[in-house]
């Protein structure tokens, strides 16, 4: 199966891995989408306060992703 992003065979080289830590909401409140995301292999970490910020972090990292 081909990986459309890399133009080659699917495999580890075609993927970017992240660790996502989401803060828990106090009991009875709706869960927030806030926390920390880390791009594995680079030790880069960014915090986010909402889903829009999370998407912006991912988009920024994708823009500078090594080819």
Secondary structure, 3 states (H helix, E strand, C coil): CECCCCCCECCHHHCCCEEEEECCCCCCCCCCCCEEEEECCCCEEEEECCHHHHHHHHHHHHHCCCC
